[in-house]
Amino acid sequence: MSLIDRTRNLFQKVGTGTQNTAARVQTGATQAANTVKTTAENVGQKLNTVVDGFESKSTKATSTVAGVFTAPKGAKDKVYDGKLVGAGGQTFEPGTPLSQIPAVTPRNNPNATATVIYVNGISTDKNGQSGELQSIADRTGMRAIGIHNATEGVVSDLIQCVKDKLGKGHNPAVDTLADTLYSELKAGRSVHLMGYSHGGLITSRALKDVANRLRIEDGMSKAQVEQTMSRLNVETFGAAAARYPDGPNYVHYVNDKDIVPTLFGLGGSGKSPLDFLRDAGKGAKVHYFSEKNMFSGAHALADTYMKHRVPFDEARAGRF
């Protein structure tokens, strides 16, 4: 047998072994994905009551968990993914100047001037976010504009969370927020942000995109990027993000009884072996508190997190 024949046979054996191994890996991955999907769907079937983050005090344990894991029945929400949401549930295309969007105003102060941009969590359709915007406006005294994080059902929403956690794939809400922030910063304006749950993860990813864009496209140094992004005030509530870029002024709210931020976000108030993987951002204020549990509203935005919120300047001064 010639050297060429022996080499050809060797490559054929290696190729066959590689294909067989790849096939086994693919089969195992498919089976694991199907298991995750089936489990999530079973949870969604059992928890068929849907609430948004602003459920009332009388909401039962089942509906609280459902608000985290399930999506509105029959929702056709994908068309609004990444859209800007204003007063009356009106939606606007990404890139629309904030000045052209009629914001949701506080009921007791329709002439409010300060504006906050809010990104919602999973399992919240556009109508649900509209209700959240009104609640945020009423509670903060600011005008509120939303960037919509669309829901496509529990499985798709959770898969999107994983992708955002890894910084992979395309998320329209991330793109809209990043483009909006970049445009506002380039125009010399300041922006106030709020992100809840998955919305906090979207906020983190968008901020990283903005920092990279300022560095690469505008040739800014690290110090210049941080100085530019210091015009951003950022509040997160029960966020699933563990890391945030330096520059913005951060206030993070974490309920020690809430598994979303304690497992997937900044962690709880106690020490953890995983703390080295977490970064709240330079100079961040993290307000830890302990209230309720997963089955009684620990992750609820209105009835838990917003009750612990204080005006931003007070929070930055550590006066909670």
N, C-alpha and C positions, 0 to 999 in steps of 0.2 A: 504494500500500500504506500502510495506516495505521501510526501509531507503535506501536500495540499489536501489529499483525501482525509488524512488523519485530522487535520485542522477543521475541515468541513464537518466531520463527525462530532468533533468536540463541541463546536458551536451549536450543532443540532441538539445535542444532549443538554447543554446549558439552557438553550432557548426553550426546550420542552419543559425542563424543570422549573424555569422561571414562570412560564405560562401556567403550569399546574399550581404553583404557589400563589400566583396572582388570582387565579380562579378561586382558590380556597379562601383567600383574604376577602375577595369581593363577596363570596357567598356568606361569610361570617358577618361582614359589615351590613349586608342586606338584611340578614336575620335580626341583627341588633337594632337596625333602624325600624324594622317592622314591629319589634317588641316595644320600642319606645312609642311608636305611633299608636299601637293598640292600647297601651297603658294610658296614654294621654287621652285617647278617645273615650276610654271607659270612664276616666275621671270626669271628662266633659259631659258624658251621659248622666252620670250620677249627680253632678252639680249643675243642674239645668236652670237655676235661678241666676239671673244676671243683674249685677249692680255696677255702677261706675264707682270711682274713687270717693264720691261724695255721698255715700249711703247714709241714711238717717240713723239716729241713735237706736231705733227699734229694730234695725236689721238683725236677723238671726245669724247664727254661726254659719249655717250652710250657705247663705247668700253672700257672706263676706268672703268665704273661700271661693265661691263661684265667681266673684268679681275679679279674682286673680287669675283663674284658670279657664274660664269659658268665654265664648264670644256670643254677641247677640244673634238670636236665631234668624236665619234668612238674611243676614246682613250683606249688603252689596257695597262694601265700604272701600274696596280697593281703588276705585276711581278717584278717591279723595286723598290717596297716599301722597304725602309731601306737599299738599296744598296748604295755603295760608287760610286761616279761618277767622272771620270777623263777626261783627254784630249780626244777630239773627241767623246764625249758621251759614252766612254767605261764604263762599270759597273763592279764592283768587289764585291765579297761576304763580308758580315759583318765579321769583324775579320781580314781582310787583312791589314797587316801593312801599315801605311801611306807611308813609304819609298818605297813600291812596287807599288804605284799608280802614274802613270804619270799625274802630275797636269796640269791644264790649266795655261799657262804662259802669262804675259803681251805681247802684240804685239811689244811694243817698248823695252822690256827687257826680252828676253827668258832665261837669266841667273839669274833671280831673285831667292833669297834663302828663304825669309820669306814665310810662308804658312798660308793660312786662310781656315778654314772649314766653309762651308756655308749650311744652311738649308732653303729651299724655303717655300713659303706660299701655300695656297690652289689654286686649279684650274691651276696648272702648271705641265705639263708632263715632262718627262725626257729631251726631246729636248728643251723645254722651259728653264729648269734649266741649261742646257749646255750653252745656250745663256747668261743667267744671270752670270754664272761663268766666261765667257770671259769678260763680262762688268765689273765685280768686279775686275778681274785681271788687266784690263786696267786702271781702275780708282784708284786702290790702289797701284799698282806696286808690288803686292804679287802674288805668285802662289796660285791657288784656287782649292780646292777639295770639292765636294758636298756630302751631305748625303741626299738622295732623300725622300721627303715627297710626296708620290704618290697621284694622284687624281683619284677618282672614280665617279666624278659627284658632283654637288652642294649639294645634300641632304646628301650623305655619307660624304663628306668633312666637312660639318657643324656639323654633328653628331660626327665626330672624334674630332673636336675642343671642343665640349662640354665635351666629355670624358676626353680629356687632361686637360681641365680647372678644372675638378673634380679630376684629378689624378687617373682615373679609366680606366680599360680595357688595351688592348695590342696595342701598336703602334710601328711597326718595326723601324721607324725613331728614336724614343726615345731610344729604346734598342741599336741600332747601335751607336748612339752618346754617350750614357752613357758608353757602353763598350769601345769605342775608347778613351774617355777621361780618364777612369779609367786605361787603359793599358798605356797610355802616361804618366800619372802622376806617376804611379808605376815605370815607367822606368826613372823617373826624368826629363822628358821633359816638356817644356811649350807648350801651344796650344793657337791659336788665333781663335775665333769663331765669326760668324755673323749669325743672325737669323732675318728673315723678316716676319712680320705678324704672321701667324700660326707657321712659323718656329721659331719665338721668344718664343712662348708658348712651343713648343717642346724642345727648348734649356733650358727653365726654368725647365721643368719637368725632363729632363736628368740630369741637375746639381743637383737637389734635390736627384735623385737616386744615383749619385756619392757620395754626402755627406753622405747619409745613409749607403752606402756600405763601405766607409772608416771608419765610426763610428762602424758599426756592425761587418763587416768581419775582419777589421784590428785593431779594438779595440782602435781607436784614440779618444782623447778627442775633445771637441768642438774647442778648440784653435788649436789643431794639424790639425784638418780637415780644418779649415780656412787657416792655414799656407800652407798646401799642395795645396789647391785650389787657392792660390794666384798666382800660375803659369799659371792661365787661364785668358786671356784677352777676354772680351766678348763685342760685339757691337750688339745692337738690333735696328731695324728700324720699326716703326709702329707696334710694337709687341702687341699681344693679351694677354700677361701674366701680371699679377698684382703683383706677388711676386717672388723674387729671393733669393736664399740662400746666406749667408755671405761667404766671402772668395775671390771669383774672383774679378778682376778689371773690373768694368762695365762702359760702356758709352751707354746711351739710347737716341735715337732720337725720339721725339714726335712732330707731327704736330697738333697744336690745332684745325685745321679744319678737322682732320681725325678721323672718328668715331670709328675706330678699337681700337687704343690705348686709346682714351679718354673715351670710354664706357667700354671696356673690359680689358684694360691694366693699365698703371700707371696713367691714367687720364691726364687732361690738366694742364696748368700752374696755373690756378686759384684754389682756395680752393674748396673742395667738401666734403660733409658729409661722403662719402665712403673712404676718404683718409686713415682712420685707417685700412682698409683692404688691403692697398697697401704697398709694400716694395721693393724698387729698389735695395736693397742689400747694405751692409755697405760700405760707402765711394763712392757710385755710383755718376757719373756725368750724369745729365739728361739735355739734350739740347732741350728746347722748341722753336718752331718757329710757325709762322702762315702764311700759303700759300694755295691758291686755295680753292677748296671745294670738296666734294665727287664726284661731277659730272664733275669736271675739272681737276682731277688728284691729289687730296690731299693725296691719299694712294699710289701713284706711287713710285716705288723704285728708278728708275734711274732719272726721270725727276723732282722728288721732294726731296726725302730723301737723295740720294747720293750727291746731289748738296750742301747739308748742312753739309756733312761729312768732318771732318778735320783729319789729321793724328792722330793716336791713342794717342801718347804721348802728343800732343798738347791738345787734347780733355780732357785727364785726368788732365791736368794743368788748364783746364777751358778756354782755348783760342779757342773759336769757331768763 
